[in-house]
Amino acid sequence: MLRVGVVGAGAMGADHVRTLTTTVPGVAVTQVYDRDTDRAEQVAAAAGGVAARSAEDLIASDEVDAVVVASPDATHADLVLACITAGKPVLCEKPLAVTSEEALGVVDAEVSAGRRLVQVGFMRRYDPGYNRLKATVSSGALGEVRVVHNVHRNASSATSATGPGIVTGSMIHELDTVPWLLDDEVVGIRVESPVKDGLPDPQLATLEMAGGTLATVEVFVNAGYGYDVRCEVVGTSGTAALTRGADVSTRIAGVEGIVVASDFVVHFADAYRIELSAWTRAARAGGVDGPTAWDGYLANLVAEAGVTALTSGVRQAVTPVPRPDLYPRRAD
């Protein structure tokens, strides 16, 4: 039985606890920590665990074998570093850190430890639709990929309530997904918004890939109608796109249509379940097998360049430090 501790009992952390206890075999959530003690006790009790006195106590506990970090973004880097020091596998929700410098500090700590213990919660890599799309791209059936179009819309968002926050909190998913889909790296980014006064929402980014492909990313965090994610890959021999994720269409009151998911937890429920299952399997063996700390660093680096581009209005280059040997290119 893998004993898991969860730091953060908000919407994301509580959903991870539910998924781990109801759909992932061989796992027991033994401890939960949140600054809201009552909330931590409630979520822990529902899973048969207890509330920890602090995040540090949870990570150090002999009753915890592996850790999920789902606390506020600013706490991620320090908590992940504590897990590395404790020698415990950790699944950290995105972003890995607030800045690329902090993320690189996590990479350096993991390299010094000599083993990969950190997995970043880029759950789209586990989504069945995205995986079928990646397989199609990798097969060569589309020919040479020229353009990738991405759409990422929320009904509303309180967590991405600033222009930079839209890039670092929402767009960061595409900043990881596009390089993963294409097995390529971002070398430049431009970000613009049609809204000049107030919150710059929506935003449109153009990513330049090392191999020459261009990718567009539209992020609209207050689109109103629901949660909507789309992706189309355009090649010289054809195109491939995610299909609409619905099993049932309706014709009611003269209107034909499908239900649009209310939020990301509903839309990516399968992806989260598969992600947590894969992470726990690897954690039992003492490691991780998914998006790495290096992937988290790259996403932070591109996001920082995107924030600068949003302010400056001009393209920003993306230049990472050399990739450590601990993270081979095909490690994902």
Phi and psi in degrees as GROMACS dihedral restraints (atoms count N, CA, C in turn):
[ dihedral_restraints ]
;  ai    aj    ak    al  type     phi  dphi    fc
    3     4     5     6     1   -83.7    20    10
    4     5     6     7     1   123.3    20    10
    6     7     8     9     1   -95.6    20    10
    7     8     9    10     1   118.5    20    10
    9    10    11    12     1  -112.9    20    10
   10    11    12    13     1   136.9    20    10
   12    13    14    15     1  -108.8    20    10
   13    14    15    16     1   139.1    20    10
   15    16    17    18     1  -118.0    20    10
   16    17    18    19     1   123.4    20    10
   18    19    20    21     1  -100.1    20    10
   19    20    21    22     1   115.0    20    10
   21    22    23    24     1   107.6    20    10
   22    23    24    25     1   116.4    20    10
   24    25    26    27     1  -117.5    20    10
   25    26    27    28     1    28.0    20    10
   27    28    29    30     1   -76.2    20    10
   28    29    30    31     1  -160.7    20    10
   30    31    32    33     1   -57.6    20    10
   31    32    33    34     1   -45.0    20    10
   33    34    35    36     1   -71.3    20    10
   34    35    36    37     1   -48.0    20    10
   36    37    38    39     1   -62.4    20    10
   37    38    39    40     1   -43.4    20    10
   39    40    41    42     1   -64.0    20    10
   40    41    42    43     1   -37.4    20    10
   42    43    44    45     1   -67.6    20    10
   43    44    45    46     1   -38.6    20    10
   45    46    47    48     1   -62.2    20    10
   46    47    48    49     1   -40.7    20    10
   48    49    50    51     1   -61.9    20    10
   49    50    51    52     1   -45.3    20    10
   51    52    53    54     1   -61.1    20    10
   52    53    54    55     1   -44.4    20    10
   54    55    56    57     1   -64.4    20    10
   55    56    57    58     1   -44.5    20    10
   57    58    59    60     1   -62.8    20    10
   58    59    60    61     1   -36.6    20    10
   60    61    62    63     1   -87.7    20    10
   61    62    63    64     1   -18.9    20    10
   63    64    65    66     1  -111.2    20    10
   64    65    66    67     1   -22.7    20    10
   66    67    68    69     1  -129.4    20    10
   67    68    69    70     1    -8.5    20    10
   69    70    71    72     1  -110.0    20    10
   70    71    72    73     1   113.9    20    10
   72    73    74    75     1   -73.4    20    10
   73    74    75    76     1   154.5    20    10
   75    76    77    78     1    73.5    20    10
   76    77    78    79     1    23.7    20    10
   78    79    80    81     1  -129.0    20    10
   79    80    81    82     1   139.6    20    10
   81    82    83    84     1  -128.1    20    10
   82    83    84    85     1   124.3    20    10
   84    85    86    87     1   -82.9    20    10
   85    86    87    88     1   106.1    20    10
   87    88    89    90     1   -92.7    20    10
   88    89    90    91     1   -29.5    20    10
   90    91    92    93     1  -142.8    20    10
   91    92    93    94     1   147.1    20    10
   93    94    95    96     1  -135.1    20    10
   94    95    96    97     1   136.9    20    10
   96    97    98    99     1  -124.6    20    10
   97    98    99   100     1   138.8    20    10
   99   100   101   102     1  -152.4    20    10
  100   101   102   103     1   150.4    20    10
  102   103   104   105     1   -61.4    20    10
  103   104   105   106     1   -29.0    20    10
  105   106   107   108     1   -83.5    20    10
  106   107   108   109     1    96.7    20    10
  108   109   110   111     1   -59.0    20    10
  109   110   111   112     1   -42.2    20    10
  111   112   113   114     1   -61.7    20    10
  112   113   114   115     1   -42.1    20    10
  114   115   116   117     1   -63.5    20    10
  115   116   117   118     1   -43.3    20    10
  117   118   119   120     1   -61.7    20    10
  118   119   120   121     1   -43.3    20    10
  120   121   122   123     1   -64.8    20    10
  121   122   123   124     1   -39.1    20    10
  123   124   125   126     1   -65.1    20    10
  124   125   126   127     1   -48.0    20    10
  126   127   128   129     1   -67.2    20    10
  127   128   129   130     1   -41.6    20    10
  129   130   131   132     1   -64.3    20    10
  130   131   132   133     1   -44.4    20    10
  132   133   134   135     1   -61.9    20    10
  133   134   135   136     1   -38.0    20    10
  135   136   137   138     1   -63.9    20    10
  136   137   138   139     1   -24.1    20    10
  138   139   140   141     1   -99.0    20    10
  139   140   141   142     1    -0.7    20    10
  141   142   143   144     1    82.4    20    10
  142   143   144   145     1    16.9    20    10
  144   145   146   147     1  -109.9    20    10
  145   146   147   148     1  -165.3    20    10
  147   148   149   150     1  -129.7    20    10
  148   149   150   151     1   161.5    20    10
  150   151   152   153     1   -85.0    20    10
  151   152   153   154     1   132.0    20    10
  153   154   155   156     1   -83.8    20    10
  154   155   156   157     1   155.9    20    10
  156   157   158   159     1   -75.2    20    10
  157   158   159   160     1   -27.3    20    10
  159   160   161   162     1  -158.2    20    10
  160   161   162   163     1   163.8    20    10
  162   163   164   165     1   -63.8    20    10
  163   164   165   166     1   -38.0    20    10
  165   166   167   168     1   -65.2    20    10
  166   167   168   169     1   -40.4    20    10
  168   169   170   171     1   -62.7    20    10
  169   170   171   172     1   -41.1    20    10
  171   172   173   174     1   -61.8    20    10
  172   173   174   175     1   -47.4    20    10
  174   175   176   177     1   -63.6    20    10
  175   176   177   178     1   -37.0    20    10
  177   178   179   180     1   -83.3    20    10
  178   179   180   181     1   -11.3    20    10
  180   181   182   183     1   -63.7    20    10
  181   182   183   184     1   139.6    20    10
  183   184   185   186     1   -70.2    20    10
  184   185   186   187     1   -10.8    20    10
  186   187   188   189     1   -93.4    20    10
  187   188   189   190     1     6.4    20    10
  189   190   191   192     1  -126.5    20    10
  190   191   192   193     1   121.9    20    10
  192   193   194   195     1   -94.8    20    10
  193   194   195   196     1   -30.0    20    10
  195   196   197   198     1  -149.4    20    10
  196   197   198   199     1   157.0    20    10
  198   199   200   201     1  -128.5    20    10
  199   200   201   202     1   138.8    20    10
  201   202   203   204     1  -108.0    20    10
  202   203   204   205     1   126.7    20    10
  204   205   206   207     1  -105.0    20    10
  205   206   207   208     1   111.8    20    10
  207   208   209   210     1  -131.4    20    10
  208   209   210   211     1    33.3    20    10
  210   211   212   213     1   -90.7    20    10
  211   212   213   214     1   178.3    20    10
  213   214   215   216     1   -55.6    20    10
  214   215   216   217     1   149.3    20    10
  216   217   218   219     1   -52.8    20    10
  217   218   219   220     1   -40.1    20    10
  219   220   221   222     1   -64.8    20    10
  220   221   222   223     1   -17.2    20    10
  222   223   224   225     1   -93.1    20    10
  223   224   225   226     1   -10.8    20    10
  225   226   227   228     1   -59.4    20    10
  226   227   228   229     1   -52.9    20    10
  228   229   230   231     1   -59.5    20    10
  229   230   231   232     1   -46.7    20    10
  231   232   233   234     1   -64.1    20    10
  232   233   234   235     1   -39.9    20    10
  234   235   236   237     1   -68.2    20    10
  235   236   237   238     1   -39.9    20    10
  237   238   239   240     1   -65.3    20    10
  238   239   240   241     1   -40.7    20    10
  240   241   242   243     1   -60.2    20    10
  241   242   243   244     1   -39.1    20    10
  243   244   245   246     1   -64.4    20    10
  244   245   246   247     1   -37.7    20    10
  246   247   248   249     1   -65.9    20    10
  247   248   249   250     1   -39.9    20    10
  249   250   251   252     1   -62.3    20    10
  250   251   252   253     1   -44.6    20    10
  252   253   254   255     1   -60.3    20    10
  253   254   255   256     1   -38.5    20    10
  255   256   257   258     1   -78.7    20    10
  256   257   258   259     1    -9.2    20    10
  258   259   260   261     1    72.6    20    10
  259   260   261   262     1    30.3    20    10
  261   262   263   264     1  -114.0    20    10
  262   263   264   265     1   134.1    20    10
  264   265   266   267     1   -59.4    20    10
  265   266   267   268     1   141.5    20    10
  267   268   269   270     1  -137.5    20    10
  268   269   270   271     1   133.7    20    10
  270   271   272   273     1  -103.7    20    10
  271   272   273   274     1   111.6    20    10
  273   274   275   276     1  -105.9    20    10
  274   275   276   277     1   124.1    20    10
  276   277   278   279     1   -60.0    20    10
  277   278   279   280     1   152.1    20    10
  279   280   281   282     1   -70.1    20    10
  280   281   282   283     1   150.6    20    10
  282   283   284   285     1   -80.9    20    10
  283   284   285   286     1   161.8    20    10
  285   286   287   288     1   -63.2    20    10
  286   287   288   289     1   -34.8    20    10
  288   289   290   291     1  -152.4    20    10
  289   290   291   292     1   174.0    20    10
  291   292   293   294     1   -80.6    20    10
  292   293   294   295     1   -34.8    20    10
  294   295   296   297     1  -125.1    20    10
  295   296   297   298     1   160.7    20    10
  297   298   299   300     1   -67.6    20    10
  298   299   300   301     1   -29.6    20    10
  300   301   302   303     1   -64.0    20    10
  301   302   303   304     1   -44.1    20    10
  303   304   305   306     1   -62.9    20    10
  304   305   306   307     1   -42.8    20    10
  306   307   308   309     1   -63.0    20    10
  307   308   309   310     1   -39.2    20    10
  309   310   311   312     1   -65.5    20    10
  310   311   312   313     1   -32.0    20    10
  312   313   314   315     1   -62.3    20    10
  313   314   315   316     1   -37.5    20    10
  315   316   317   318     1   -65.9    20    10
  316   317   318   319     1   -43.3    20    10
  318   319   320   321     1   -58.0    20    10
  319   320   321   322     1   -47.7    20    10
  321   322   323   324     1   -61.1    20    10
  322   323   324   325     1   -39.5    20    10
  324   325   326   327     1   -66.0    20    10
  325   326   327   328     1   -39.6    20    10
  327   328   329   330     1   -69.5    20    10
  328   329   330   331     1   -40.0    20    10
  330   331   332   333     1   -61.8    20    10
  331   332   333   334     1   -42.1    20    10
  333   334   335   336     1   -63.4    20    10
  334   335   336   337     1   -35.4    20    10
  336   337   338   339     1   -71.7    20    10
  337   338   339   340     1   -22.2    20    10
  339   340   341   342     1    79.9    20    10
  340   341   342   343     1    13.2    20    10
  342   343   344   345     1  -153.5    20    10
  343   344   345   346     1   151.2    20    10
  345   346   347   348     1   -87.3    20    10
  346   347   348   349     1   118.4    20    10
  348   349   350   351     1  -120.1    20    10
  349   350   351   352     1    -8.1    20    10
  351   352   353   354     1  -107.4    20    10
  352   353   354   355     1   129.0    20    10
  354   355   356   357     1  -123.8    20    10
  355   356   357   358     1   133.8    20    10
  357   358   359   360     1   -98.4    20    10
  358   359   360   361     1   140.8    20    10
  360   361   362   363     1   -78.9    20    10
  361   362   363   364     1    54.0    20    10
  363   364   365   366     1   -84.4    20    10
  364   365   366   367     1    81.1    20    10
  366   367   368   369     1   -70.3    20    10
  367   368   369   370     1   -15.9    20    10
  369   370   371   372     1   -62.6    20    10
  370   371   372   373     1   -25.0    20    10
  372   373   374   375     1   -65.3    20    10
  373   374   375   376     1   -14.8    20    10
  375   376   377   378     1  -105.3    20    10
  376   377   378   379     1    -4.8    20    10
  378   379   380   381     1   -68.4    20    10
  379   380   381   382     1   130.0    20    10
  381   382   383   384     1   -56.4    20    10
  382   383   384   385     1   -40.9    20    10
  384   385   386   387     1   -64.5    20    10
  385   386   387   388     1   -46.6    20    10
  387   388   389   390     1   -63.2    20    10
  388   389   390   391     1   -35.7    20    10
  390   391   392   393     1   -68.8    20    10
  391   392   393   394     1   -37.0    20    10
  393   394   395   396     1   -66.7    20    10
  394   395   396   397     1   -37.6    20    10
  396   397   398   399     1   -64.6    20    10
  397   398   399   400     1   -43.5    20    10
  399   400   401   402     1   -62.3    20    10
  400   401   402   403     1   -40.7    20    10
  402   403   404   405     1   -62.3    20    10
  403   404   405   406     1   -38.1    20    10
  405   406   407   408     1   -65.7    20    10
  406   407   408   409     1   -43.6    20    10
  408   409   410   411     1   -63.3    20    10
  409   410   411   412     1   -45.4    20    10
  411   412   413   414     1   -67.2    20    10
  412   413   414   415     1   -25.6    20    10
  414   415   416   417     1   -70.1    20    10
  415   416   417   418     1   -18.4    20    10
  417   418   419   420     1    86.0    20    10
  418   419   420   421     1     1.4    20    10
  420   421   422   423     1   -62.8    20    10
  421   422   423   424     1   -25.7    20    10
  423   424   425   426     1   -87.2    20    10
  424   425   426   427     1    -2.7    20    10
  426   427   428   429     1    77.3    20    10
  427   428   429   430     1  -146.3    20    10
  429   430   431   432     1   -83.8    20    10
  430   431   432   433     1   123.7    20    10
  432   433   434   435     1   -73.3    20    10
  433   434   435   436     1   127.6    20    10
  435   436   437   438     1  -104.8    20    10
  436   437   438   439     1   -43.0    20    10
  438   439   440   441     1  -141.6    20    10
  439   440   441   442     1   144.6    20    10
  441   442   443   444     1  -125.1    20    10
  442   443   444   445     1   128.0    20    10
  444   445   446   447     1  -109.1    20    10
  445   446   447   448     1   130.8    20    10
  447   448   449   450     1  -127.0    20    10
  448   449   450   451     1   139.7    20    10
  450   451   452   453     1  -127.0    20    10
  451   452   453   454     1   134.3    20    10
  453   454   455   456     1  -141.3    20    10
  454   455   456   457     1   103.7    20    10
  456   457   458   459     1  -125.6    20    10
  457   458   459   460     1   139.5    20    10
  459   460   461   462     1  -114.8    20    10
  460   461   462   463     1   152.0    20    10
  462   463   464   465     1   -62.5    20    10
  463   464   465   466     1   -46.0    20    10
  465   466   467   468     1  -160.7    20    10
  466   467   468   469     1   159.8    20    10
  468   469   470   471     1  -149.4    20    10
  469   470   471   472     1   125.8    20    10
  471   472   473   474     1   -95.0    20    10
  472   473   474   475     1   -23.7    20    10
  474   475   476   477     1   -80.5    20    10
  475   476   477   478     1   -23.6    20    10
  477   478   479   480     1  -111.8    20    10
  478   479   480   481     1    61.1    20    10
  480   481   482   483     1   -92.8    20    10
  481   482   483   484     1     6.7    20    10
  483   484   485   486     1  -128.4    20    10
  484   485   486   487     1   161.5    20    10
  486   487   488   489     1   -58.1    20    10
  487   488   489   490     1   -51.5    20    10
  489   490   491   492     1   -60.5    20    10
  490   491   492   493     1   -35.7    20    10
  492   493   494   495     1   -63.7    20    10
  493   494   495   496     1   -31.2    20    10
  495   496   497   498     1   -64.8    20    10
  496   497   498   499     1   -38.2    20    10
  498   499   500   501     1   -70.8    20    10
  499   500   501   502     1   -50.8    20    10
  501   502   503   504     1   -79.4    20    10
  502   503   504   505     1   -24.8    20    10
  504   505   506   507     1  -102.1    20    10
  505   506   507   508     1   -27.1    20    10
  507   508   509   510     1  -116.7    20    10
  508   509   510   511     1   -57.0    20    10
  510   511   512   513     1   -60.7    20    10
  511   512   513   514     1   -22.2    20    10
  513   514   515   516     1   -57.6    20    10
  514   515   516   517     1   -26.5    20    10
  516   517   518   519     1   -61.2    20    10
  517   518   519   520     1   -48.2    20    10
  519   520   521   522     1   -68.2    20    10
  520   521   522   523     1   -30.1    20    10
  522   523   524   525     1   -66.1    20    10
  523   524   525   526     1   -20.8    20    10
  525   526   527   528     1   -94.5    20    10
  526   527   528   529     1   -41.1    20    10
  528   529   530   531     1   -65.4    20    10
  529   530   531   532     1   -43.7    20    10
  531   532   533   534     1   -62.1    20    10
  532   533   534   535     1   -49.7    20    10
  534   535   536   537     1   -58.7    20    10
  535   536   537   538     1   -37.1    20    10
  537   538   539   540     1   -66.0    20    10
  538   539   540   541     1   -44.4    20    10
  540   541   542   543     1   -59.1    20    10
  541   542   543   544     1   -42.3    20    10
  543   544   545   546     1   -95.8    20    10
  544   545   546   547     1    -6.6    20    10
  546   547   548   549     1    50.7    20    10
  547   548   549   550     1    53.5    20    10
  549   550   551   552     1  -144.6    20    10
  550   551   552   553     1   176.6    20    10
  552   553   554   555     1  -125.4    20    10
  553   554   555   556     1   147.7    20    10
  555   556   557   558     1   -78.2    20    10
  556   557   558   559     1   129.9    20    10
  558   559   560   561     1  -114.5    20    10
  559   560   561   562     1   -10.5    20    10
  561   562   563   564     1  -161.4    20    10
  562   563   564   565     1   152.4    20    10
  564   565   566   567     1  -146.9    20    10
  565   566   567   568     1   141.9    20    10
  567   568   569   570     1  -128.8    20    10
  568   569   570   571     1   136.1    20    10
  570   571   572   573     1  -132.1    20    10
  571   572   573   574     1   130.4    20    10
  573   574   575   576     1  -136.1    20    10
  574   575   576   577     1   163.5    20    10
  576   577   578   579     1  -142.4    20    10
  577   578   579   580     1   142.7    20    10
  579   580   581   582     1   -75.2    20    10
  580   581   582   583     1   -11.2    20    10
  582   583   584   585     1   -94.9    20    10
  583   584   585   586     1   116.2    20    10
  585   586   587   588     1   -99.1    20    10
  586   587   588   589     1   -24.2    20    10
  588   589   590   591     1  -117.4    20    10
  589   590   591   592     1   127.4    20    10
  591   592   593   594     1    91.8    20    10
  592   593   594   595     1  -160.7    20    10
  594   595   596   597     1   -64.6    20    10
  595   596   597   598     1   121.4    20    10
  597   598   599   600     1   -76.2    20    10
  598   599   600   601     1    81.2    20    10
  600   601   602   603     1  -140.7    20    10
  601   602   603   604     1   120.2    20    10
  603   604   605   606     1   -79.8    20    10
  604   605   606   607     1   172.4    20    10
  606   607   608   609     1  -125.9    20    10
  607   608   609   610     1   148.4    20    10
  609   610   611   612     1  -126.1    20    10
  610   611   612   613     1   119.5    20    10
  612   613   614   615     1  -109.2    20    10
  613   614   615   616     1   147.2    20    10
  615   616   617   618     1  -118.9    20    10
  616   617   618   619     1   122.0    20    10
  618   619   620   621     1  -103.8    20    10
  619   620   621   622     1   133.3    20    10
  621   622   623   624     1  -102.6    20    10
  622   623   624   625     1   123.6    20    10
  624   625   626   627     1   -95.5    20    10
  625   626   627   628     1   155.3    20    10
  627   628   629   630     1   -59.1    20    10
  628   629   630   631     1   -33.2    20    10
  630   631   632   633     1   -82.3    20    10
  631   632   633   634     1     0.4    20    10
  633   634   635   636     1   102.9    20    10
  634   635   636   637     1   -12.7    20    10
  636   637   638   639     1   -68.0    20    10
  637   638   639   640     1   145.1    20    10
  639   640   641   642     1  -107.7    20    10
  640   641   642   643     1   143.3    20    10
  642   643   644   645     1  -129.9    20    10
  643   644   645   646     1   135.3    20    10
  645   646   647   648     1  -104.2    20    10
  646   647   648   649     1   144.4    20    10
  648   649   650   651     1  -134.5    20    10
  649   650   651   652     1   110.6    20    10
  651   652   653   654     1   -98.1    20    10
  652   653   654   655     1   122.9    20    10
  654   655   656   657     1  -119.9    20    10
  655   656   657   658     1   124.6    20    10
  657   658   659   660     1  -134.1    20    10
  658   659   660   661     1    98.3    20    10
  660   661   662   663     1   -85.5    20    10
  661   662   663   664     1    -6.5    20    10
  663   664   665   666     1  -129.9    20    10
  664   665   666   667     1    52.0    20    10
  666   667   668   669     1   -74.8    20    10
  667   668   669   670     1   -18.6    20    10
  669   670   671   672     1    90.4    20    10
  670   671   672   673     1   -43.2    20    10
  672   673   674   675     1   -86.2    20    10
  673   674   675   676     1   -16.2    20    10
  675   676   677   678     1   150.9    20    10
  676   677   678   679     1  -170.1    20    10
  678   679   680   681     1   -98.3    20    10
  679   680   681   682     1   126.4    20    10
  681   682   683   684     1  -143.8    20    10
  682   683   684   685     1   121.8    20    10
  684   685   686   687     1  -127.1    20    10
  685   686   687   688     1   130.2    20    10
  687   688   689   690     1  -136.2    20    10
  688   689   690   691     1   154.7    20    10
  690   691   692   693     1  -154.6    20    10
  691   692   693   694     1   130.3    20    10
  693   694   695   696     1  -129.2    20    10
  694   695   696   697     1   134.0    20    10
  696   697   698   699     1  -110.5    20    10
  697   698   699   700     1   124.8    20    10
  699   700   701   702     1  -112.0    20    10
  700   701   702   703     1   122.1    20    10
  702   703   704   705     1  -120.7    20    10
  703   704   705   706     1  -178.9    20    10
  705   706   707   708     1   -76.1    20    10
  706   707   708   709     1   -12.0    20    10
  708   709   710   711     1  -118.5    20    10
  709   710   711   712     1     0.0    20    10
  711   712   713   714     1   158.9    20    10
  712   713   714   715     1  -177.1    20    10
  714   715   716   717     1  -130.5    20    10
  715   716   717   718     1   158.8    20    10
  717   718   719   720     1  -141.9    20    10
  718   719   720   721     1   140.2    20    10
  720   721   722   723     1  -143.3    20    10
  721   722   723   724     1   153.5    20    10
  723   724   725   726     1   -63.2    20    10
  724   725   726   727     1   137.1    20    10
  726   727   728   729     1   -86.5    20    10
  727   728   729   730     1   161.6    20    10
  729   730   731   732     1   -66.1    20    10
  730   731   732   733     1   128.6    20    10
  732   733   734   735     1   -83.4    20    10
  733   734   735   736     1    73.3    20    10
  735   736   737   738     1  -144.8    20    10
  736   737   738   739     1   139.8    20    10
  738   739   740   741     1   -93.0    20    10
  739   740   741   742     1   -19.9    20    10
  741   742   743   744     1  -131.1    20    10
  742   743   744   745     1   134.0    20    10
  744   745   746   747     1  -112.8    20    10
  745   746   747   748     1   153.9    20    10
  747   748   749   750     1  -126.0    20    10
  748   749   750   751     1   157.3    20    10
  750   751   752   753     1  -129.7    20    10
  751   752   753   754     1   100.9    20    10
  753   754   755   756     1  -134.1    20    10
  754   755   756   757     1   133.4    20    10
  756   757   758   759     1    53.0    20    10
  757   758   759   760     1    39.0    20    10
  759   760   761   762     1    79.0    20    10
  760   761   762   763     1    10.4    20    10
  762   763   764   765     1  -124.2    20    10
  763   764   765   766     1   129.8    20    10
  765   766   767   768     1  -103.5    20    10
  766   767   768   769     1   136.3    20    10
  768   769   770   771     1   179.5    20    10
  769   770   771   772     1  -174.3    20    10
  771   772   773   774     1  -125.4    20    10
  772   773   774   775     1   158.9    20    10
  774   775   776   777     1   -78.4    20    10
  775   776   777   778     1   132.3    20    10
  777   778   779   780     1   -92.1    20    10
  778   779   780   781     1   132.2    20    10
  780   781   782   783     1   -57.3    20    10
  781   782   783   784     1   149.8    20    10
  783   784   785   786     1   -81.7    20    10
  784   785   786   787     1   -30.6    20    10
  786   787   788   789     1  -158.1    20    10
  787   788   789   790     1   178.0    20    10
  789   790   791   792     1   -68.7    20    10
  790   791   792   793     1   -30.5    20    10
  792   793   794   795     1   -62.9    20    10
  793   794   795   796     1   -42.2    20    10
  795   796   797   798     1   -70.1    20    10
  796   797   798   799     1   -47.1    20    10
  798   799   800   801     1   -60.7    20    10
  799   800   801   802     1   -41.6    20    10
  801   802   803   804     1  -108.8    20    10
  802   803   804   805     1    30.2    20    10
  804   805   806   807     1   -56.9    20    10
  805   806   807   808     1   -45.0    20    10
  807   808   809   810     1   -63.4    20    10
  808   809   810   811     1   -40.6    20    10
  810   811   812   813     1   -62.6    20    10
  811   812   813   814     1   -43.3    20    10
  813   814   815   816     1   -63.9    20    10
  814   815   816   817     1   -41.4    20    10
  816   817   818   819     1   -63.6    20    10
  817   818   819   820     1   -45.6    20    10
  819   820   821   822     1   -66.8    20    10
  820   821   822   823     1   -40.1    20    10
  822   823   824   825     1   -59.7    20    10
  823   824   825   826     1   -49.4    20    10
  825   826   827   828     1   -66.4    20    10
  826   827   828   829     1   -35.6    20    10
  828   829   830   831     1   -64.4    20    10
  829   830   831   832     1   -44.8    20    10
  831   832   833   834     1   -65.9    20    10
  832   833   834   835     1   -40.9    20    10
  834   835   836   837     1   -64.8    20    10
  835   836   837   838     1   -43.4    20    10
  837   838   839   840     1   -67.1    20    10
  838   839   840   841     1   -36.0    20    10
  840   841   842   843     1   -60.7    20    10
  841   842   843   844     1   -45.4    20    10
  843   844   845   846     1   -69.5    20    10
  844   845   846   847     1   -36.8    20    10
  846   847   848   849     1   -63.8    20    10
  847   848   849   850     1   -34.2    20    10
  849   850   851   852     1   -61.0    20    10
  850   851   852   853     1   -29.6    20    10
  852   853   854   855     1   -88.6    20    10
  853   854   855   856     1     2.8    20    10
  855   856   857   858     1    91.3    20    10
  856   857   858   859     1    13.2    20    10
  858   859   860   861     1  -146.1    20    10
  859   860   861   862     1  -155.6    20    10
  861   862   863   864     1  -137.7    20    10
  862   863   864   865     1   162.4    20    10
  864   865   866   867     1  -150.2    20    10
  865   866   867   868     1    80.2    20    10
  867   868   869   870     1  -177.6    20    10
  868   869   870   871     1  -161.2    20    10
  870   871   872   873     1   -53.5    20    10
  871   872   873   874     1   128.3    20    10
  873   874   875   876     1   -93.2    20    10
  874   875   876   877     1   173.0    20    10
  876   877   878   879     1   -59.7    20    10
  877   878   879   880     1   -33.9    20    10
  879   880   881   882     1   -63.9    20    10
  880   881   882   883     1   -42.2    20    10
  882   883   884   885     1   -60.9    20    10
  883   884   885   886     1   -40.3    20    10
  885   886   887   888     1   -63.0    20    10
  886   887   888   889     1   -40.7    20    10
  888   889   890   891     1   -62.4    20    10
  889   890   891   892     1   -45.8    20    10
  891   892   893   894     1   -61.4    20    10
  892   893   894   895     1   -42.2    20    10
  894   895   896   897     1   -63.4    20    10
  895   896   897   898     1   -42.3    20    10
  897   898   899   900     1   -61.8    20    10
  898   899   900   901     1   -40.8    20    10
  900   901   902   903     1   -64.6    20    10
  901   902   903   904     1   -45.2    20    10
  903   904   905   906     1   -66.6    20    10
  904   905   906   907     1   -39.1    20    10
  906   907   908   909     1   -62.6    20    10
  907   908   909   910     1   -42.0    20    10
  909   910   911   912     1   -60.2    20    10
  910   911   912   913     1   -43.8    20    10
  912   913   914   915     1   -63.3    20    10
  913   914   915   916     1   -36.5    20    10
  915   916   917   918     1   -64.9    20    10
  916   917   918   919     1   -40.0    20    10
  918   919   920   921     1   -63.6    20    10
  919   920   921   922     1   -42.5    20    10
  921   922   923   924     1   -63.1    20    10
  922   923   924   925     1   -41.4    20    10
  924   925   926   927     1   -65.2    20    10
  925   926   927   928     1   -37.1    20    10
  927   928   929   930     1   -62.3    20    10
  928   929   930   931     1   -37.5    20    10
  930   931   932   933     1   -78.5    20    10
  931   932   933   934     1   -41.9    20    10
  933   934   935   936     1   -83.7    20    10
  934   935   936   937     1   -27.6    20    10
  936   937   938   939     1    80.4    20    10
  937   938   939   940     1     7.6    20    10
  939   940   941   942     1  -126.1    20    10
  940   941   942   943     1   159.9    20    10
  942   943   944   945     1   -62.4    20    10
  943   944   945   946     1   140.3    20    10
  945   946   947   948     1  -117.2    20    10
  946   947   948   949     1   134.3    20    10
  948   949   950   951     1   -76.8    20    10
  949   950   951   952     1   151.7    20    10
  951   952   953   954     1  -120.5    20    10
  952   953   954   955     1   116.6    20    10
  954   955   956   957     1  -131.3    20    10
  955   956   957   958     1    96.8    20    10
  957   958   959   960     1   -75.6    20    10
  958   959   960   961     1   163.4    20    10
  960   961   962   963     1   -71.7    20    10
  961   962   963   964     1   165.9    20    10
  963   964   965   966     1   -57.5    20    10
  964   965   966   967     1   141.7    20    10
  966   967   968   969     1   -73.1    20    10
  967   968   969   970     1   124.5    20    10
  969   970   971   972     1   -66.5    20    10
  970   971   972   973     1   153.4    20    10
  972   973   974   975     1   -63.6    20    10
  973   974   975   976     1   -21.2    20    10
  975   976   977   978     1   -63.8    20    10
  976   977   978   979     1   -17.6    20    10
  978   979   980   981     1  -121.8    20    10
  979   980   981   982     1    81.2    20    10
  981   982   983   984     1   -63.4    20    10
  982   983   984   985     1   153.1    20    10
  984   985   986   987     1   -57.6    20    10
  985   986   987   988     1   -34.9    20    10
  987   988   989   990     1   -96.2    20    10
  988   989   990   991     1    19.5    20    10
  990   991   992   993     1   -65.9    20    10
  991   992   993   994     1   -21.1    20    10
